[in-house]
């Protein structure tokens, strides 16, 4: 099996993903790059090597859920501490029919 050159691989990738690669030409609202997303995940990518040894699988899953929650709060322009404090103090008295108001994208600070 002959080795494929880097140029051939790049051209093959371009042909297979042409529609996705040119989507921003059809819709001006679509950014040309994904720098915003890359900047949002950078802190977690940098810390990944530090979190390899969380103690146990259960601890790692718990830490991942909390970090995901904190980053989601930041993406929705909320202070994670204020959000958690408000939700955790209000949740026990919240009506089941109104729990959706505590979701990050619907929550408003008091």
N, C-alpha and C positions, 0 to 999 in steps of 0.2 A: 504494500500500500504506500504510494508516494506521499511525501510530506506536502502539505498545502502551504503556499506562501502566505505571509501576513496580509499582503494586498488582496489576495484571492479571498481570504476570510473576511476582510473588511467589506469587499464588494458584495459577497454573499449575504452578509448581515444587512447591508443597505437594501438589497433587493427584497429580502424577506420581511423587512420592517419598514418599507417605503411609506405606507399609509400613516403609520404612527409617527415616523420621522418628519412628515410634511403636514401634520395636522394643524400646526400653528399657522400655516399659510391660509387655511380655510376659515379660521376663527381668530380674529385679532385679540381676543381675550385670553387665549392660551399662550402662556409664556414659552419662549424659545428654549429656556433651560429650566432646570429644577433646583436652582440655587436656594430658593426659599425652603424647600423640603430638606435639602441637605443641611442647611443651617439649623433647622429644627431638631434634626436627629444627631447632630455633631456631638453634643455633650454625652449622649448615651453611647455613641460609637467610641468616643475617647475613653470612657470609663469601663467599657466592656472587659478589658483585661484585668481591671481591678476587682471586678465582680465575679470572676471565675469561681472563687471559693466562697460561696455564700453560706456555707455551713451544711446545707442539705438541699435536696431537690425542692422540698416544701418551702424552705426559706427563700430559695432562688425565685420560685414562682410568686411568692408573696411580694418580694422586692420588685420584681418585674411589673406586677399589677400596680403597685404604688407609684413606681416611676412613670408608668404609662398614664396613670390618673393625673399626676402632677403636670406632665407635659401637655395633656389634653386641656387642662385648666389654663395653662399658659397660652396655648394656641387659640383658645376662646376668649383671650384677653381678661382672664380672671386671676386674682391673687390666689394661688393654691391654698395657702394657710387660711385665708378668710373664707374661702369656699368650703373647705373641709370642716372648719369650726362651725359655720352656719348649718351645714347639712347634718353633721353628726349630732349637734344639739337639737335640731328641729325634727330629725327623722323619727324619733320615738313617738312624737305627738302628731305626726303628719297623717292625714287621712289617706287611705290606700288609693282612693280615686285621684288624689292630688300629688302623688309621688313623682309623677312625670315632670312636675314643675321644678324638681330638684336636679334634673339633668343639666349637665354643663351648658348646653346650648340654649336652655330656657331659663336658667337661674339668673336672678338679678340681685346684686348686693344690697344689703339693708343699710 
